[in-house]
Amino acid sequence: MKKTVLCGSFALLCMLNSIAAYANSGSGKHPSDSLLQVRNNRQDSLLLVRKSREVRVDGKISILDVKTPACEVEKCLHIPAWHPAAGDSIPAPLYEEIAERNRLLGKDSLTSAELFRVLRPGLIWLQYLDPHLRVDPQPVFPVRSAKVRKQAGNIPTPGFLLLDVNDTLVVSRSVDPVFERGDRILAINDVPVSEYLQYCYDDRYIYPFILLKNYHYALVTAADYKVRLERNGQVQEVTTPGMPWSEVYLGLLRQQEFRTCIFEEAKAGYFSITEFYPDNGLLIKKLRKAILQAKKQGCDSFILDLRGNPGGSGSAFDDLLSIFIDKPAIPYLKSQRLKVSKQTLPDYDFLTDSLLGKLIDMPDKYIHREVALKKKMYVPGMRYYVMMDKDTGSVASSFCNIMQYNGAAELVGEPLRHNAMKYGEVTEGWLYLTCLLWPSVSTVEFEEYTEAVGGVLTPDIAIPYTAADYLSGRDAVLDKLLAVIESGRANQSSRIARAGSRFR
């Protein structure tokens, strides 16, 4: 099962990865620039125009940003030509709103941060069309230097992960003892979080790295971090030098990756899946072991936590699904279509230049219409619950859909994003002549067997919550699910029977 290759924590690594790639390249150009040379005969002139707009940003390290003339802002809002929906109309009111935001800004040219803020209504609409379709600021180094690359790898950032509930930011996890779970972050370096959020997407989970990078590259220009927060109803201010960004990311990931526990009162096991990997073998081995151990300890329910899981690879998904579904095979795709472009032309042997620009049906041999399962992997005697939220995407969203459609689990939490399962097989490209990059533009359109309505997959057990539910430092949604399991209010048996009847 191959669907998408969107791994990691959204664009967390993009900035410094692109910086390192730039510094490593023998020509001094970003690797994506060489792709543009193939895609466009006007490459040299476009690069000269872009270079003429570069501005230097100095701080902990030096980077280059690109300013966009105000008169060209509206050209930046479009669906990339290699996306299956390219050619679809963007609502006219969005252009009008962006033009007004640009006018109110009143500048002759816009930095990457200002451009993102002006374009934000349109960018949110594009993300609604396809959750993969999002841009990320991608500055580069002005010089090649191993020393600077090392400095970039150690650039400090506050050591926590934020849960965003209606623009209220609460510390979800922390690797810095200065911060505690449940802290409400009010401001960083005297900038209210409401201001930072104007430069970001409305993600459920946000790293301070993203807030500071998107806000005029404050990650580079800030010294220490002065953080105003609310803890136990009291407002206080703390200062931290931050921690190397790579340590923060890996530390937070390790807190949750493959997290396993038993909730004895609910007789429920728990396993967290933070992402899917190019090789899911270890994940599957650990998960099946955790289920068997929970069963051995008397559990009859098991919770899989996929909240915040952005997806990844569908490697060994037949083994994974076999744990939960006792059938020889299950249906997966009804159809699959590919947008033919210079990005996808080298990937498939049946494509020719004459097909460029067309959205075509995939030949049957490339479509996984069903998934064959392995009976020996199946673990009987468990009621499964899959926790999801609006950040559950890509292959992770497909996993949720397959589990629900086949009556293998109850989905718990909140709806996925619109069209979370519709697109995939991503590539990248620059947004016009800017420092904003499309890190994950879909090239393939899928139609899965699903119970989603209007492109939105909804949970069987909806658990609403507010930011206040998380200020105690507890996991409010997990607590509410455990209460449901304990009380026996989760009436899943009739729904599983209905879903199963379709395949008898």
C-alpha positions as CSV (number, residue, x, y, z in Angstrom):
1,M,0.0,0.0,0.0
2,K,1.7,3.2,-1.2
3,K,-0.1,6.4,-0.8
4,T,1.9,9.4,0.4
5,V,5.3,10.1,1.8
6,L,4.5,12.9,4.2
7,C,6.6,12.2,7.2
8,G,7.8,14.0,10.3
9,S,6.3,17.0,12.1
10,F,5.0,19.0,9.1
11,A,7.5,21.7,8.2
12,L,9.5,21.6,11.4
13,L,12.7,20.4,9.8
14,C,12.3,22.2,6.4
15,M,14.1,25.5,7.2
16,L,17.3,24.0,8.5
17,N,17.2,21.1,6.1
18,S,17.0,23.4,3.2
19,I,19.8,25.6,4.7
20,A,22.1,22.6,5.0
21,A,21.3,21.4,1.5
22,Y,22.0,24.9,0.1
23,A,25.3,25.0,2.0
24,N,26.3,21.5,0.7
25,S,25.5,22.1,-2.9
26,G,28.5,22.6,-5.1
27,S,26.8,25.3,-7.2
28,G,25.6,27.3,-4.2
29,K,22.0,26.9,-5.3
30,H,19.1,25.3,-3.5
31,P,18.5,21.8,-4.8
32,S,15.0,22.8,-5.9
33,D,16.5,25.4,-8.2
34,S,18.0,22.7,-10.3
35,L,14.6,21.1,-10.7
36,L,13.3,24.5,-11.9
37,Q,16.0,24.5,-14.6
38,V,14.4,21.3,-16.0
39,R,10.9,22.6,-15.6
40,N,11.3,26.1,-17.0
41,N,13.4,27.4,-19.9
42,R,13.4,30.8,-18.2
43,Q,15.3,29.5,-15.2
44,D,18.3,31.8,-15.4
45,S,16.3,34.9,-15.7
46,L,13.9,33.9,-12.9
47,L,16.8,33.2,-10.6
48,L,18.3,36.6,-11.4
49,V,15.0,38.3,-10.6
50,R,14.8,36.3,-7.3
51,K,18.4,37.1,-6.4
52,S,17.8,40.8,-7.0
53,R,15.1,40.7,-4.3
54,E,17.2,39.0,-1.6
55,V,17.6,40.6,1.7
56,R,19.9,39.6,4.5
57,V,18.7,38.7,8.0
58,D,21.4,38.7,10.7
59,G,21.2,37.2,14.2
60,K,22.4,33.9,15.6
61,I,23.1,32.9,12.0
62,S,22.8,34.9,8.8
63,I,20.1,33.9,6.2
64,L,18.6,35.3,3.1
65,D,15.0,36.2,2.7
66,V,13.3,37.3,-0.5
67,K,11.0,40.4,-0.8
68,T,8.0,40.2,-3.1
69,P,6.7,43.4,-4.8
70,A,3.2,44.3,-3.5
71,C,2.0,44.4,-7.1
72,E,2.8,40.7,-7.5
73,V,1.1,39.4,-4.4
74,E,-2.1,38.1,-6.1
75,K,0.0,36.1,-8.5
76,C,1.2,34.0,-5.6
77,L,-2.3,32.5,-4.9
78,H,-2.8,29.5,-7.1
79,I,-3.0,25.8,-7.2
80,P,0.4,24.4,-8.4
81,A,0.3,23.1,-11.9
82,W,1.3,19.6,-10.9
83,H,-1.6,19.1,-8.4
84,P,-4.6,17.1,-9.6
85,A,-6.9,20.0,-8.8
86,A,-4.8,22.5,-10.9
87,G,-7.2,24.5,-13.1
88,D,-9.9,24.6,-10.5
89,S,-11.1,28.1,-9.7
90,I,-10.1,29.8,-6.5
91,P,-13.1,31.8,-5.1
92,A,-13.0,35.4,-6.3
93,P,-13.7,36.8,-2.8
94,L,-10.4,35.4,-1.6
95,Y,-8.5,37.5,-4.1
96,E,-10.5,40.5,-3.0
97,E,-9.7,39.8,0.6
98,I,-6.0,39.4,-0.1
99,A,-5.9,42.6,-2.2
100,E,-7.5,44.5,0.7
101,R,-5.0,43.0,3.2
102,N,-2.2,43.9,0.9
103,R,-3.6,47.5,0.6
104,L,-3.9,47.9,4.4
105,L,-0.3,46.7,4.9
106,G,0.7,49.6,2.7
107,K,4.2,48.4,1.7
108,D,5.9,48.4,-1.6
109,S,7.4,45.0,-1.0
110,L,6.7,42.2,1.5
111,T,9.0,39.9,3.4
112,S,8.2,36.2,3.5
113,A,6.4,36.7,6.8
114,E,4.3,39.6,5.6
115,L,3.5,37.7,2.4
116,F,2.3,34.7,4.3
117,R,0.1,36.9,6.5
118,V,-1.4,38.7,3.6
119,L,-2.0,35.4,1.7
120,R,-3.2,33.5,4.8
121,P,-7.0,33.4,3.9
122,G,-6.1,31.9,0.5
123,L,-3.5,29.5,1.9
124,I,-6.0,28.2,4.4
125,W,-8.5,27.6,1.5
126,L,-5.8,25.7,-0.4
127,Q,-5.2,23.6,2.7
128,Y,-9.0,22.9,2.9
129,L,-8.8,21.7,-0.7
130,D,-5.9,19.4,0.2
131,P,-4.3,19.2,3.7
132,H,-0.9,18.5,2.0
133,L,-1.1,21.9,0.1
134,R,0.7,24.3,2.4
135,V,3.7,26.6,2.1
136,D,6.6,27.0,4.5
137,P,9.3,29.8,4.7
138,Q,12.6,28.5,3.2
139,P,15.5,30.9,3.7
140,V,19.0,29.9,2.8
141,F,22.5,30.7,3.8
142,P,24.4,33.4,1.9
143,V,27.7,31.4,2.2
144,R,28.8,27.8,2.3
145,S,30.3,27.0,5.7
146,A,30.4,23.8,7.8
147,K,30.6,26.1,10.9
148,V,27.4,27.8,10.0
149,R,25.7,24.5,9.3
150,K,26.7,23.4,12.8
151,Q,25.4,26.6,14.3
152,A,22.1,26.0,12.5
153,G,21.8,22.6,13.9
154,N,22.2,24.0,17.4
155,I,20.0,27.0,17.0
156,P,17.9,27.2,20.3
157,T,14.2,27.2,20.6
158,P,11.8,26.9,23.6
159,G,11.5,23.2,24.6
160,F,7.8,22.4,24.4
161,L,5.0,21.4,22.1
162,L,1.8,23.5,22.1
163,L,-1.8,22.3,21.8
164,D,-3.8,25.0,19.9
165,V,-7.5,25.1,20.9
166,N,-9.3,28.1,19.3
167,D,-6.1,30.1,19.4
168,T,-5.4,29.3,23.0
169,L,-1.9,27.7,23.3
170,V,-1.4,25.1,26.1
171,V,1.8,23.2,26.7
172,S,1.2,19.6,25.7
173,R,4.6,18.2,26.4
174,S,7.9,19.7,27.4
175,V,11.6,18.8,27.6
176,D,12.5,22.0,29.4
177,P,11.8,21.8,33.2
178,V,11.0,25.5,33.1
179,F,7.7,24.6,31.5
180,E,4.9,22.3,32.7
181,R,2.1,20.5,30.9
182,G,-1.0,22.7,31.2
183,D,0.9,26.0,31.1
184,R,-1.0,28.5,28.9
185,I,1.5,30.5,26.8
186,L,0.5,34.1,26.5
187,A,3.4,35.8,24.9
188,I,7.0,35.2,23.8
189,N,9.5,38.1,23.9
190,D,6.5,40.5,24.5
191,V,4.7,39.4,21.4
192,P,1.2,38.0,22.1
193,V,0.6,34.5,20.8
194,S,-2.4,35.9,18.9
195,E,0.1,37.8,16.8
196,Y,2.4,34.8,16.1
197,L,-0.6,32.8,15.0
198,Q,-1.3,35.3,12.1
199,Y,1.7,33.8,10.4
200,C,0.8,30.1,10.9
201,Y,-1.7,27.5,9.8
202,D,-4.4,26.5,12.3
203,D,-2.7,23.3,13.3
204,R,-3.8,21.4,16.4
205,Y,-0.1,21.0,17.5
206,I,2.4,23.8,17.0
207,Y,6.1,23.8,17.9
208,P,7.6,27.2,19.1
209,F,10.1,26.6,16.3
210,I,7.3,27.2,13.8
211,L,5.9,30.3,15.6
212,L,9.3,31.9,15.8
213,K,10.5,31.0,12.3
214,N,7.3,32.2,10.6
215,Y,7.3,35.4,12.6
216,H,10.0,37.4,10.7
217,Y,12.5,34.6,11.4
218,A,12.5,35.5,15.2
219,L,14.2,32.1,15.7
220,V,17.3,33.7,14.2
221,T,17.1,37.2,15.6
222,A,15.9,36.6,19.1
223,A,18.4,36.2,22.0
224,D,17.0,34.5,25.0
225,Y,13.2,33.7,25.2
226,K,11.1,35.6,27.7
227,V,7.8,33.7,28.0
228,R,4.7,35.0,29.7
229,L,2.5,32.2,30.8
230,E,-0.5,31.3,33.0
231,R,0.0,28.4,35.5
232,N,-2.7,27.4,38.0
233,G,-4.5,30.6,37.4
234,Q,-1.5,32.8,38.1
235,V,0.3,34.8,35.4
236,Q,4.1,34.7,35.5
237,E,7.1,35.4,33.3
238,V,10.0,33.0,32.8
239,T,13.2,33.3,30.8
240,T,15.0,30.5,29.0
241,P,17.9,30.3,26.6
242,G,16.1,27.6,24.8
243,M,17.5,24.3,23.7
244,P,19.0,23.1,20.3
245,W,16.1,22.6,18.0
246,S,17.1,19.1,17.1
247,E,17.2,18.1,20.8
248,V,13.7,19.6,21.3
249,Y,12.2,17.8,18.4
250,L,13.7,14.4,19.2
251,G,13.1,14.7,22.9
252,L,9.4,15.5,22.4
253,L,9.1,12.7,19.9
254,R,10.6,10.2,22.2
255,Q,8.2,11.1,24.9
256,Q,5.3,9.9,22.8
257,E,6.7,7.5,20.2
258,F,5.6,3.9,20.9
259,R,4.3,5.0,24.3
260,T,2.6,2.0,25.8
261,C,0.6,1.7,29.0
262,I,-2.3,-0.1,30.7
263,F,-5.3,1.7,32.2
264,E,-6.4,-0.9,34.8
265,E,-9.7,0.6,35.8
266,A,-10.9,0.7,32.2
267,K,-9.2,-2.6,31.4
268,A,-7.7,-0.9,28.4
269,G,-4.3,-0.9,26.8
270,Y,-2.8,2.1,25.0
271,F,-0.3,2.6,22.2
272,S,0.8,5.8,20.5
273,I,1.7,6.0,16.8
274,T,3.3,9.3,16.1
275,E,4.0,8.7,12.4
276,F,4.4,5.9,9.9
277,Y,7.9,5.0,8.6
278,P,9.6,3.9,5.4
279,D,9.8,0.6,7.2
280,N,7.0,0.0,9.7
281,G,8.3,-3.4,10.8
282,L,9.4,-2.2,14.2
283,L,6.2,-0.3,14.8
284,I,4.1,-3.3,14.0
285,K,6.2,-5.6,16.2
286,K,5.9,-3.3,19.2
287,L,2.2,-2.7,18.7
288,R,1.2,-6.3,18.4
289,K,3.4,-7.1,21.4
290,A,1.6,-4.3,23.4
291,I,-1.8,-5.7,22.4
292,L,-0.9,-9.2,23.4
293,Q,0.5,-8.0,26.7
294,A,-2.6,-6.0,27.4
295,K,-4.8,-9.0,26.7
296,K,-2.6,-11.1,29.0
297,Q,-3.2,-8.6,31.8
298,G,-7.0,-8.9,31.4
299,C,-7.7,-6.0,29.1
300,D,-10.6,-6.3,26.6
301,S,-10.1,-2.8,25.1
302,F,-7.2,-1.2,23.3
303,I,-6.6,2.4,22.3
304,L,-4.4,3.5,19.4
305,D,-3.5,7.1,19.6
306,L,-3.0,8.7,16.1
307,R,-3.6,12.3,17.2
308,G,-1.1,14.6,15.5
309,N,0.2,11.8,13.2
310,P,0.9,13.5,9.9
311,G,1.2,10.2,8.0
312,G,4.3,8.8,6.3
313,S,4.7,5.5,4.4
314,G,2.2,2.7,3.9
315,S,5.0,0.2,4.3
316,A,3.7,-3.2,5.6
317,F,0.2,-1.9,6.0
318,D,-1.1,-5.4,5.2
319,D,0.6,-6.7,8.3
320,L,-0.7,-3.8,10.4
321,L,-4.3,-4.1,9.3
322,S,-4.1,-7.9,9.7
323,I,-3.8,-7.4,13.5
324,F,-7.3,-5.9,13.7
325,I,-9.3,-7.4,10.8
326,D,-10.1,-11.1,10.5
327,K,-10.8,-11.3,6.7
328,P,-8.8,-12.7,3.8
329,A,-8.8,-9.3,2.1
330,I,-10.5,-5.9,2.4
331,P,-11.4,-3.3,-0.3
332,Y,-9.2,-0.2,-0.4
333,L,-9.4,2.0,-3.5
334,K,-12.3,2.5,-6.0
335,S,-10.1,4.6,-8.3
336,Q,-6.9,6.5,-8.6
337,R,-5.9,9.4,-10.9
338,L,-2.6,11.0,-11.7
339,K,-1.7,14.6,-12.7
340,V,0.9,14.2,-15.5
341,S,3.7,16.8,-15.1
342,K,7.4,17.0,-15.4
343,Q,7.5,16.1,-11.7
344,T,5.7,12.8,-12.3
345,L,6.8,11.9,-15.8
346,P,10.0,10.0,-14.6
347,D,8.0,8.0,-12.0
348,Y,5.8,5.9,-14.3
349,D,6.8,3.9,-17.4
350,F,3.5,4.4,-19.2
351,L,3.7,8.3,-19.3
352,T,4.7,10.2,-22.4
353,D,5.2,13.9,-23.1
354,S,1.8,14.0,-24.9
355,L,0.1,13.5,-21.6
356,L,1.6,16.5,-19.9
357,G,-0.9,18.6,-18.1
358,K,-3.6,15.9,-18.1
359,L,-5.4,14.2,-15.2
360,I,-5.5,10.6,-16.2
361,D,-6.8,7.3,-14.7
362,M,-4.1,5.1,-13.4
363,P,-3.7,1.7,-15.1
364,D,-5.2,-1.1,-12.9
365,K,-1.7,-2.6,-12.2
366,Y,-0.9,0.5,-10.2
367,I,-4.1,0.6,-8.2
368,H,-4.4,-1.2,-4.9
369,R,-8.1,-2.0,-5.1
370,E,-7.9,-4.4,-2.2
371,V,-5.5,-5.3,0.6
372,A,-4.7,-9.0,1.2
373,L,-4.5,-9.8,5.0
374,K,-2.6,-12.3,7.0
375,K,-4.7,-14.4,9.4
376,K,-1.7,-15.3,11.6
377,M,-1.3,-11.6,12.6
378,Y,-4.9,-11.2,13.8
379,V,-5.4,-10.7,17.6
380,P,-9.0,-11.6,18.6
381,G,-10.9,-10.6,21.7
382,M,-10.3,-6.9,21.8
383,R,-12.4,-3.8,21.3
384,Y,-10.3,-1.2,19.5
385,Y,-10.5,2.5,19.6
386,V,-8.5,4.9,17.3
387,M,-8.0,8.4,18.6
388,M,-7.7,11.1,15.8
389,D,-7.8,14.8,15.4
390,K,-7.5,17.4,12.6
391,D,-3.7,16.9,12.4
392,T,-4.1,13.2,11.7
393,G,-3.4,13.1,8.0
394,S,-2.1,11.4,4.9
395,V,-1.6,7.6,5.4
396,A,-2.7,8.0,9.1
397,S,-6.1,9.3,7.9
398,S,-6.4,6.3,5.5
399,F,-5.7,4.0,8.4
400,C,-8.5,5.6,10.4
401,N,-10.8,5.3,7.4
402,I,-10.0,1.6,6.8
403,M,-10.5,0.8,10.4
404,Q,-13.9,2.5,10.5
405,Y,-15.1,1.2,7.2
406,N,-14.4,-2.4,8.1
407,G,-15.9,-2.2,11.5
408,A,-12.5,-2.9,13.1
409,A,-12.5,0.0,15.5
410,E,-14.4,3.0,16.8
411,L,-12.9,6.3,15.8
412,V,-12.6,8.8,18.7
413,G,-12.0,12.5,18.9
414,E,-12.7,15.1,16.3
415,P,-13.2,15.1,12.5
416,L,-10.3,14.9,10.1
417,R,-9.5,17.8,7.8
418,H,-11.5,18.1,4.6
419,N,-10.2,15.7,1.9
420,A,-7.6,14.2,4.3
421,M,-7.7,11.0,2.3
422,K,-8.3,12.3,-1.2
423,Y,-4.7,13.3,-2.3
424,G,-1.2,12.1,-1.9
425,E,2.2,11.1,-3.5
426,V,3.7,14.4,-2.8
427,T,6.5,16.5,-4.4
428,E,7.7,20.0,-3.8
429,G,8.2,23.4,-5.6
430,W,8.6,27.1,-5.0
431,L,5.7,29.5,-4.6
432,Y,6.4,32.0,-7.4
433,L,9.6,33.9,-6.9
434,T,9.5,33.8,-3.1
435,C,11.1,32.1,-0.2
436,L,7.9,30.2,0.4
437,L,8.1,26.5,-0.6
438,W,5.4,24.0,-1.3
439,P,7.1,21.1,0.6
440,S,4.3,18.6,-0.1
441,V,2.2,19.1,-3.2
442,S,0.0,16.1,-4.1
443,T,0.2,14.6,-7.6
444,V,-2.3,11.7,-7.2
445,E,-6.1,11.7,-6.4
446,F,-7.6,8.7,-4.6
447,E,-11.1,7.5,-4.0
448,E,-11.2,5.1,-1.0
449,Y,-14.1,3.0,0.2
450,T,-15.3,5.2,3.1
451,E,-18.1,6.4,5.3
452,A,-16.8,9.9,5.1
453,V,-19.4,12.5,4.1
454,G,-18.5,15.5,1.9
455,G,-14.8,14.7,2.1
456,V,-14.8,14.7,6.0
457,L,-14.3,11.6,8.1
458,T,-16.0,11.9,11.4
459,P,-15.5,10.0,14.7
460,D,-17.9,7.4,16.0
461,I,-17.4,8.8,19.4
462,A,-17.1,12.6,19.2
463,I,-15.3,14.1,22.2
464,P,-15.6,17.9,22.3
465,Y,-13.2,19.8,24.5
466,T,-11.9,23.3,25.3
467,A,-8.5,24.7,26.2
468,A,-9.6,24.8,29.8
469,D,-9.9,21.0,29.8
470,Y,-6.1,20.9,29.3
471,L,-5.0,23.5,31.8
472,S,-4.7,20.9,34.6
473,G,-1.9,19.2,32.6
474,R,-4.0,16.1,32.0
475,D,-5.0,14.6,28.6
476,A,-8.7,15.6,28.6
477,V,-9.8,13.6,25.5
478,L,-8.0,10.5,26.6
479,D,-9.6,10.9,30.1
480,K,-13.0,11.2,28.6
481,L,-12.5,8.2,26.4
482,L,-11.5,6.1,29.4
483,A,-14.6,7.2,31.2
484,V,-16.7,6.1,28.2
485,I,-15.0,2.7,28.2
486,E,-15.4,2.3,31.9
487,S,-19.0,3.2,32.0
488,G,-19.9,0.9,29.0
489,R,-21.4,3.8,27.1
490,A,-19.4,3.0,24.0
491,N,-22.0,0.9,22.1
492,Q,-19.8,-0.4,19.3
493,S,-21.2,-3.9,18.7
494,S,-24.2,-2.9,16.6
495,R,-22.1,-0.7,14.4
496,I,-19.5,-3.3,13.8
497,A,-22.2,-5.8,12.9
498,R,-23.7,-3.4,10.3
499,A,-20.3,-2.7,8.8
500,G,-19.4,-6.3,8.6
501,S,-22.6,-7.3,6.9
502,R,-21.5,-5.5,3.7
503,F,-18.8,-8.1,3.1
504,R,-20.6,-11.4,4.0
